[in-house]
Amino acid sequence: MPVTGAMRFLSGIQPSGTPHLGNYFGAIHQHVQASRSLGGGDSAFFFIADYHALTTTHDATKLRQQVRDVAATYVALGLDVEQAVLFRQSDVPEVTELTWLLASVTGMGLLERAHSYKDKVSNNIKPSVGLFTYPILMAADIVAYDSDVVPVGGDQVQHVEMAQDMVTHFNSTFSVEALKRPEWHLSPTPKVPGTDGQKMSKSYNNAIGIFVEGKEQKKQVNAIVTDSREPAEAKEPDSVNAYGVLSLFLTREERVEWEDRLRAGGVGYGDLKKALMEKMDARFGEARAVYRDLMTTPAGEERLEAILARGAARARPVAQATLWRCLEAVGMPNTRHRLQP
């Protein structure tokens, strides 16, 4: 049977530790905007990918904390959880069963070409079966919710293309239209420079946290690498790492003003770092208090769990309906009794 429904946007979020400015400008900000602009009707799905995290995280306490951290970050920064659907991946177990159905029609060659797998193995991550079959679980995540659009960075386009291949293989193998073909969309993800000028990443130890404040914020911002040029010297904005971070917070008019001042001379690196901290305080000040409450109080934890439970209750029937279609397609309609109506 053909799949129908409204346009749906889906994105998975890795629970990988305390969020930083690279996470914010690379994804979180766009997700929050999408939750407010796409409207209701379950048109925006965001899941916290705890199944995926098991390929690298083998500490139960750490995983629980990181999942809570992601949820608290999104809620504190303004994700509209009444419009958008925020949930834990593992709260919808149907995706793992769908993963097996997709695996039955997925060739080894497709998985062997995965850039992500090659990159992780080259960085000394143990090549487990889970890591190798990661793209199948990702495809199941996408198709389970009848996703139309999957916003990704350039390095993730291949995963959506692999999901497209799996949809085609499944539908053609069983002569059905059980799964909807998703489309990728390149997200506007500016390069966020870290304190050393390279791409900001926790693994590079060059990140500036979203919610840091006081002495810790000053320590992280002051770690931004500078050179020996004096304040009076003219500087090209592109050559100034501190300005690269600050510019992400500026309006177009403010960028023009700062760039003119840098080229004219008279701007010190301390001026830029001070302005960056002021912008961070203005952007994240209220969110810090909400985040702190969500992460440190029993009431905050209860609030997050309630949000994730409501999200799963909205997402799971969609995944179950997809799985029902696929079970019928492969010849297992009698197994439906295991699923909730």
C-alpha positions as a printed NumPy array, in Angstrom:
array([[  0.   ,   0.   ,   0.   ],
       [  1.319,   3.505,  -0.703],
       [  2.53 ,   5.626,   2.177],
       [  0.758,   8.94 ,   2.644],
       [  0.877,  11.772,   5.12 ],
       [  2.073,  15.312,   5.768],
       [  5.644,  16.455,   5.16 ],
       [  7.839,  15.268,   8.028],
       [ 11.289,  16.503,   9.094],
       [ 13.468,  14.116,  11.14 ],
       [ 16.838,  14.438,  12.826],
       [ 18.798,  12.225,  15.202],
       [ 20.937,  13.683,  17.984],
       [ 23.997,  11.883,  19.299],
       [ 24.296,  11.877,  23.122],
       [ 27.994,  12.653,  23.196],
       [ 28.55 ,  14.847,  26.232],
       [ 28.249,  18.466,  27.317],
       [ 27.147,  20.618,  24.359],
       [ 29.385,  23.32 ,  22.902],
       [ 29.081,  26.209,  20.461],
       [ 29.802,  23.92 ,  17.514],
       [ 26.756,  21.819,  18.414],
       [ 24.635,  24.928,  18.841],
       [ 25.43 ,  26.662,  15.565],
       [ 25.831,  23.389,  13.678],
       [ 22.464,  21.856,  14.568],
       [ 20.648,  22.888,  17.752],
       [ 19.801,  26.42 ,  16.631],
       [ 18.317,  25.14 ,  13.354],
       [ 16.367,  22.431,  15.168],
       [ 14.863,  24.912,  17.603],
       [ 13.851,  27.187,  14.724],
       [ 12.319,  24.243,  12.865],
       [ 10.269,  23.254,  15.908],
       [  8.694,  26.698,  15.866],
       [  8.215,  27.156,  12.135],
       [  7.079,  23.771,  10.794],
       [  3.823,  23.839,  12.712],
       [  2.012,  21.038,  14.521],
       [  0.757,  17.717,  13.259],
       [  3.901,  15.862,  14.292],
       [  5.874,  17.409,  11.438],
       [  9.223,  17.598,  13.25 ],
       [ 10.734,  14.524,  14.929],
       [ 13.946,  14.64 ,  16.996],
       [ 15.277,  11.477,  18.605],
       [ 18.192,  11.034,  21.002],
       [ 20.229,   8.225,  19.465],
       [ 21.085,   6.082,  22.475],
       [ 21.107,   2.813,  20.477],
       [ 23.693,   4.367,  18.172],
       [ 25.741,   5.554,  21.143],
       [ 26.34 ,   1.946,  22.195],
       [ 28.88 ,   1.589,  19.379],
       [ 31.262,   3.798,  21.387],
       [ 29.819,   4.222,  24.921],
       [ 29.891,   1.199,  27.232],
       [ 29.228,   2.925,  30.55 ],
       [ 25.576,   2.797,  31.657],
       [ 25.803,   5.77 ,  34.025],
       [ 27.567,   7.881,  31.423],
       [ 25.012,   7.034,  28.737],
       [ 22.058,   7.933,  30.977],
       [ 23.726,  11.233,  31.883],
       [ 24.467,  12.079,  28.255],
       [ 20.901,  11.364,  27.173],
       [ 19.619,  13.624,  29.938],
       [ 22.15 ,  16.263,  28.886],
       [ 20.846,  16.299,  25.307],
       [ 17.218,  16.548,  26.408],
       [ 18.004,  19.314,  28.911],
       [ 19.984,  21.236,  26.303],
       [ 17.187,  21.229,  23.742],
       [ 14.482,  22.115,  26.248],
       [ 16.574,  24.887,  27.831],
       [ 17.387,  26.395,  24.442],
       [ 13.75 ,  26.587,  23.48 ],
       [ 12.733,  23.525,  21.477],
       [  8.936,  23.647,  21.23 ],
       [  8.102,  20.223,  22.652],
       [  4.395,  20.758,  22.091],
       [  4.912,  21.118,  18.34 ],
       [  8.043,  18.983,  17.836],
       [  8.376,  15.358,  18.94 ],
       [ 11.416,  14.784,  21.173],
       [ 12.056,  11.21 ,  22.283],
       [ 14.631,   8.544,  23.095],
       [ 15.471,   6.215,  20.24 ],
       [ 15.28 ,   3.185,  22.544],
       [ 11.733,   4.072,  23.622],
       [ 10.623,   2.954,  20.154],
       [ 11.982,  -0.617,  19.96 ],
       [ 10.238,  -1.235,  16.643],
       [ 13.202,   0.405,  14.916],
       [ 15.437,  -2.516,  15.889],
       [ 13.043,  -5.034,  14.346],
       [ 12.796,  -2.886,  11.24 ],
       [ 16.608,  -2.833,  11.164],
       [ 16.626,  -6.621,  10.753],
       [ 14.069,  -6.512,   7.964],
       [ 16.207,  -3.961,   6.124],
       [ 19.362,  -5.973,   6.811],
       [ 17.801,  -8.917,   4.988],
       [ 17.871,  -6.962,   1.71 ],
       [ 21.039,  -4.903,   2.211],
       [ 24.222,  -5.963,   0.449],
       [ 27.578,  -6.103,   2.226],
       [ 29.09 ,  -3.931,  -0.493],
       [ 26.824,  -1.028,   0.404],
       [ 27.959,  -1.105,   4.032],
       [ 31.618,  -1.543,   3.095],
       [ 31.475,   1.746,   1.198],
       [ 30.304,   3.731,   4.239],
       [ 32.643,   6.668,   4.808],
       [ 31.722,   6.946,   8.475],
       [ 32.739,   3.348,   9.199],
       [ 36.093,   3.795,   7.468],
       [ 36.763,   7.051,   9.28 ],
       [ 35.986,   5.624,  12.71 ],
       [ 38.117,   2.533,  12.178],
       [ 40.992,   4.737,  10.995],
       [ 40.638,   6.641,  14.284],
       [ 41.146,   3.406,  16.256],
       [ 37.501,   2.782,  17.16 ],
       [ 36.974,  -0.963,  17.501],
       [ 35.212,  -2.248,  14.352],
       [ 32.26 ,  -3.995,  15.988],
       [ 29.338,  -5.508,  14.098],
       [ 27.21 ,  -2.681,  15.497],
       [ 29.52 ,  -0.072,  14.022],
       [ 29.536,  -1.852,  10.653],
       [ 25.734,  -2.133,  10.499],
       [ 25.214,   1.376,  11.888],
       [ 23.848,   2.651,   8.526],
       [ 21.048,   0.075,   8.626],
       [ 19.881,   1.222,  12.046],
       [ 20.116,   4.804,  10.818],
       [ 18.006,   3.911,   7.78 ],
       [ 15.442,   2.254,  10.063],
       [ 15.301,   5.422,  12.162],
       [ 14.579,   7.448,   9.052],
       [ 11.986,   5.254,   7.375],
       [ 10.203,   4.176,  10.57 ],
       [  8.643,   7.625,  10.884],
       [  7.737,   8.104,   7.19 ],
       [ 10.328,  10.879,   7.048],
       [ 10.278,  13.139,   4.014],
       [ 13.248,  15.392,   4.763],
       [ 16.413,  14.605,   6.715],
       [ 18.597,  17.694,   7.241],
       [ 22.263,  16.712,   7.342],
       [ 25.756,  18.075,   7.084],
       [ 27.8  ,  17.196,   4.038],
       [ 29.462,  14.245,   5.775],
       [ 26.062,  12.63 ,   6.449],
       [ 24.568,  12.782,   2.956],
       [ 25.828,   9.272,   2.192],
       [ 23.808,   7.807,   5.084],
       [ 20.549,   9.166,   3.659],
       [ 21.511,   7.93 ,   0.205],
       [ 22.112,   4.477,   1.711],
       [ 18.668,   4.652,   3.316],
       [ 17.232,   5.481,  -0.112],
       [ 18.936,   2.38 ,  -1.529],
       [ 17.533,   0.21 ,   1.255],
       [ 14.011,   1.527,   0.679],
       [ 14.309,   0.729,  -3.023],
       [ 15.678,  -2.753,  -2.342],
       [ 12.987,  -3.574,   0.216],
       [ 10.08 ,  -2.297,  -1.854],
       [ 11.298,  -3.969,  -5.045],
       [ 12.218,  -7.268,  -3.364],
       [  8.738,  -7.685,  -1.908],
       [  6.843,  -5.856,  -4.697],
       [  5.307,  -3.315,  -2.325],
       [  5.412,   0.392,  -1.555],
       [  5.717,  -0.134,   2.194],
       [  8.508,   2.365,   2.806],
       [  8.718,   6.02 ,   1.863],
       [ 11.858,   7.273,   0.149],
       [ 13.482,  10.015,   2.235],
       [ 15.345,  13.012,   0.813],
       [ 18.38 ,  14.689,   2.318],
       [ 18.668,  18.428,   2.746],
       [ 21.968,  20.162,   3.452],
       [ 21.688,  22.097,   6.684],
       [ 23.18 ,  25.603,   6.889],
       [ 26.002,  24.523,   9.179],
       [ 28.76 ,  27.127,   9.338],
       [ 32.206,  25.981,  10.377],
       [ 32.544,  26.834,  14.042],
       [ 36.211,  27.337,  14.884],
       [ 37.5  ,  25.918,  18.112],
       [ 39.961,  27.606,  20.442],
       [ 42.817,  26.373,  18.225],
       [ 41.263,  27.49 ,  14.946],
       [ 40.311,  23.976,  13.851],
       [ 36.707,  22.758,  13.713],
       [ 35.28 ,  22.847,  17.239],
       [ 35.033,  19.346,  18.702],
       [ 35.171,  17.769,  22.143],
       [ 37.528,  15.145,  20.76 ],
       [ 39.997,  17.906,  19.817],
       [ 39.744,  19.47 ,  23.291],
       [ 39.109,  22.869,  21.68 ],
       [ 35.461,  23.463,  22.57 ],
       [ 33.65 ,  26.294,  24.351],
       [ 30.606,  25.09 ,  26.265],
       [ 27.177,  26.587,  25.728],
       [ 26.291,  26.727,  29.399],
       [ 29.652,  27.563,  30.991],
       [ 29.731,  30.775,  32.993],
       [ 31.937,  32.734,  35.331],
       [ 35.534,  31.601,  35.728],
       [ 35.067,  28.505,  33.575],
       [ 33.645,  30.54 ,  30.719],
       [ 36.538,  33.002,  30.966],
       [ 39.046,  30.141,  31.013],
       [ 37.599,  28.533,  27.884],
       [ 37.263,  31.783,  25.939],
       [ 40.752,  32.916,  26.927],
       [ 42.089,  29.635,  25.523],
       [ 41.345,  30.929,  22.01 ],
       [ 44.722,  31.034,  20.29 ],
       [ 46.003,  34.454,  19.249],
       [ 49.202,  35.799,  17.713],
       [ 51.603,  38.553,  18.679],
       [ 50.012,  41.404,  16.732],
       [ 49.375,  44.536,  18.802],
       [ 45.898,  46.072,  19.107],
       [ 46.922,  49.022,  16.958],
       [ 47.838,  46.795,  14.019],
       [ 45.334,  46.312,  11.196],
       [ 44.041,  42.75 ,  10.89 ],
       [ 42.09 ,  40.917,   8.246],
       [ 38.991,  39.474,   9.992],
       [ 39.487,  36.041,   8.402],
       [ 42.876,  35.778,  10.09 ],
       [ 41.525,  36.361,  13.608],
       [ 40.278,  33.211,  15.318],
       [ 38.534,  35.058,  18.143],
       [ 36.554,  37.07 ,  15.605],
       [ 35.589,  33.852,  13.801],
       [ 33.792,  32.674,  16.944],
       [ 32.355,  36.082,  17.825],
       [ 30.973,  36.612,  14.306],
       [ 28.529,  33.715,  14.779],
       [ 26.666,  35.809,  17.361],
       [ 26.608,  39.041,  15.348],
       [ 23.972,  40.594,  13.142],
       [ 25.027,  41.595,   9.625],
       [ 25.395,  45.221,  10.719],
       [ 27.518,  44.249,  13.712],
       [ 29.791,  42.127,  11.523],
       [ 30.384,  45.039,   9.16 ],
       [ 31.215,  47.295,  12.118],
       [ 33.661,  44.847,  13.717],
       [ 35.34 ,  44.044,  10.407],
       [ 35.847,  47.731,   9.645],
       [ 37.382,  48.242,  13.082],
       [ 39.726,  45.265,  12.676],
       [ 40.95 ,  46.461,   9.302],
       [ 41.464,  49.989,  10.634],
       [ 43.436,  48.845,  13.665],
       [ 42.824,  49.533,  17.325],
       [ 41.07 ,  46.281,  18.265],
       [ 42.853,  43.948,  20.689],
       [ 42.243,  40.252,  21.135],
       [ 41.035,  40.973,  24.652],
       [ 38.326,  43.218,  23.202],
       [ 37.082,  40.4  ,  21.002],
       [ 37.078,  37.858,  23.819],
       [ 35.221,  40.23 ,  26.136],
       [ 32.615,  40.865,  23.432],
       [ 32.246,  37.11 ,  22.884],
       [ 31.542,  36.475,  26.572],
       [ 28.985,  39.289,  26.602],
       [ 27.238,  37.814,  23.564],
       [ 27.22 ,  34.366,  25.143],
       [ 25.723,  35.752,  28.339],
       [ 23.025,  37.572,  26.386],
       [ 22.175,  34.564,  24.195],
       [ 22.353,  31.811,  26.815],
       [ 21.833,  33.563,  30.158],
       [ 18.228,  32.463,  30.718],
       [ 18.834,  29.047,  29.196],
       [ 21.68 ,  28.372,  31.646],
       [ 19.326,  28.603,  34.605],
       [ 16.794,  26.272,  32.972],
       [ 19.526,  23.801,  32.004],
       [ 20.968,  23.807,  35.518],
       [ 17.557,  23.064,  37.014],
       [ 16.859,  20.251,  34.534],
       [ 20.239,  18.644,  35.171],
       [ 20.499,  18.957,  38.953],
       [ 17.032,  18.724,  40.507],
       [ 14.577,  15.823,  40.883],
       [ 11.82 ,  18.06 ,  39.505],
       [ 13.965,  18.794,  36.471],
       [ 14.581,  15.122,  35.857],
       [ 10.859,  14.378,  36.163],
       [ 10.078,  17.134,  33.671],
       [ 12.511,  15.728,  31.129],
       [ 11.231,  12.185,  31.552],
       [  7.665,  13.394,  31.035],
       [  8.663,  15.216,  27.836],
       [ 10.508,  12.166,  26.467],
       [  7.633,   9.854,  27.395],
       [  5.108,  12.089,  25.611],
       [  7.386,  12.213,  22.594],
       [  7.689,   8.431,  22.478],
       [  3.917,   8.082,  22.786],
       [  3.554,  10.246,  19.679],
       [  6.384,   8.614,  17.716],
       [  5.809,   4.938,  18.48 ],
       [  2.447,   4.475,  16.706],
       [  4.013,   5.855,  13.53 ],
       [  6.875,   3.36 ,  13.735],
       [  4.474,   0.527,  14.521],
       [  2.371,   1.302,  11.47 ],
       [  5.507,   1.197,   9.316],
       [  6.574,  -2.092,  10.853],
       [  3.099,  -3.564,  10.299],
       [  3.322,  -2.768,   6.599],
       [  6.755,  -4.377,   6.398],
       [  5.746,  -7.505,   8.343],
       [  2.83 ,  -7.986,   6.008],
       [  5.104,  -7.461,   3.005],
       [  7.562, -10.183,   4.088],
       [  4.838, -12.657,   5.069],
       [  4.59 , -12.225,   8.831],
       [  1.21 , -10.533,   9.387],
       [  0.39 , -12.958,  12.217],
       [  3.069, -11.298,  14.377],
       [  1.123,  -8.069,  14.689],
       [ -0.406,  -9.124,  17.982],
       [  2.955,  -8.371,  19.64 ],
       [  2.604,  -4.68 ,  18.904],
       [  0.437,  -2.094,  20.58 ],
       [ -2.63 ,  -1.073,  18.558]])
